[in-house]
């Protein structure tokens, strides 16, 4: 897939604790013309980036080594930054407040990521 004009320059925070998955998402984002922020593999890193980095949207793994990324989702929501959850469990592992959030079902393809990012970009 090639860079998509509507995603060009989009600053995307990646929160993912599995290095290979993180690298794959970084490659996909690069192919789509996005700028990668992070990645964050730990909750404290993710919270710091969500609070301080210039980001347009985020892709959050639901579970970081046994810790939920819901605090990051809450912070992003409070700041008005759109995000999507990446999970192998679909929306089954989400809280009620997160049921309307975009979900990338793992494993996902670049075209799936692009579709979700297009939806998030419309909310910026």
Order of alpha helices (4+ residues) and beta strands (2+ residues): beta-alpha-beta-alpha-beta-beta-beta-alpha-beta-beta-alpha
